[in-house]
Amino acid sequence: MNRNSIGFIGAGRITRIFLEGWQRAQKLPARIVVSDCHADALARLKARWPDVETTSTSTAVAGQDIVFLAVHPPVMAEVCTGIQGALGPDALVVSLAPKFTVAKLTELLGGFGRLARVIPNAPSLIGQGYNPVCFSPSLTASDRSNLKSLLEPLGEYPEVAEEKLEAYAVLTAMGPTYLWFQLQALREVAAGLGLTEAEIAPALNRMVCGGTRTLLESGLTPAEVMDLIPVKPLAEMETQVTELYRTRLPAIYQKIKP
Ligand SMILES: NC(=O)c1ccc[n+]([C@@H]2O[C@H](COP(=O)([O-])OP(=O)(O)OC[C@H]3O[C@@H](n4cnc5c(N)ncnc54)[C@H](OP(=O)(O)O)[C@@H]3O)[C@@H](O)[C@H]2O)c1
């Protein structure tokens, strides 16, 4: 169990994903304090984790050893200026948001530079996350290992260059949303064709993982991979979907880049 006290400013999806991931790995830190501007978000958290302390004031969270900033970029400046002065000298602040660089966060926090950034992804909920991390140079080896021990139960946490984080936000943080609805539609169709959930689950899992690995690792060109199967019932949507990827994703990247 992590001995540091943990704070989250923001009691939304990513905070619940972290808590659930830790819970399922039986690595829930002993002391967790969460703030949010919505009482119902805090109540929802409390219903699932009665031992988690909830508060409407972010300064109470800022007094913890490791403070996660789990809010969206539009409120990040207000949140940071609000906790200036409430952070302990040895605290570690970890932003989970895109757009705000370590340099910008340091400025908003009045010169506080003990910072890391993580772009997490939702499969962290079951310990299968891909959570790229970058550390500010001032952090010690012990700071880094404290954060790594929190990321460990959630999945992989490669250390990456800060300027790549927003690209990971498009690839891995938002990535599941491009695929989940299609996988669920396929799951429902397969059920309608008479397969049980016990039959569908391993088949779908292996099809997606094996398909991805064939694209990435077979040594065939992408065209050769895609030509391995001659019957493509959804072929006519490929042009439109590819176009959506090529236009929407660079557009969201432009919006979230620093
Ligand atoms: N969900 C993911 O899979 C994921 C992945 C990678 C990164 N992230 C990042 O994580 C951050 C949070 O995302 P999320 O998915 O958890 O969003 P979310 O579900 O909308 O949760 C954010 C929570 O913070 C609250 N909030 C807003 N202003 C606040 C303030 N001043 N003080 C305290 N709480 C405040 C929000 O209230 P309102 O509803 O009123 O705004 C909401 O309850 C974002 O920067 C996002 O990019 C999320």
The ligand as an ORCA input file, in Angstrom:
! r2SCAN-3c Opt
* xyz 0 1
  N     -11.454     10.212    -18.679
  C     -10.332      9.826    -19.259
  O     -10.222      8.683    -19.760
  C      -9.127     10.754    -19.318
  C      -7.975     10.310    -19.988
  C      -6.859     11.159    -20.062
  C      -6.888     12.405    -19.467
  N      -8.017     12.806    -18.819
  C      -7.996     14.158    -18.243
  O      -8.454     14.165    -16.911
  C      -9.050     15.452    -16.631
  C     -10.426     15.194    -16.030
  O     -11.172     14.441    -16.984
  P     -12.405     13.536    -16.566
  O     -12.583     12.570    -17.662
  O     -12.264     13.053    -15.174
  O     -13.577     14.641    -16.653
  P     -14.942     14.731    -15.844
  O     -15.543     13.373    -15.720
  O     -15.737     15.795    -16.524
  O     -14.497     15.192    -14.384
  C     -13.972     16.460    -14.051
  C     -14.627     16.894    -12.747
  O     -13.977     18.060    -12.248
  C     -14.997     18.970    -11.843
  N     -14.515     20.344    -11.724
  C     -14.627     21.377    -12.608
  N     -14.062     22.487    -12.082
  C     -13.579     22.159    -10.864
  C     -12.901     22.870     -9.832
  N     -12.599     24.168     -9.997
  N     -12.567     22.217     -8.699
  C     -12.876     20.909     -8.536
  N     -13.535     20.185     -9.485
  C     -13.872     20.791    -10.620
  C     -16.008     18.774    -12.942
  O     -17.212     19.440    -12.733
  P     -18.022     19.953    -14.066
  O     -18.735     18.758    -14.584
  O     -18.907     21.027    -13.601
  O     -17.014     20.487    -15.044
  C     -16.105     17.272    -12.945
  O     -16.895     16.755    -11.890
  C      -9.104     16.202    -17.973
  O      -8.056     17.121    -18.061
  C      -8.933     15.098    -19.010
  O      -8.320     15.541    -20.197
  C      -9.141     12.022    -18.738
*
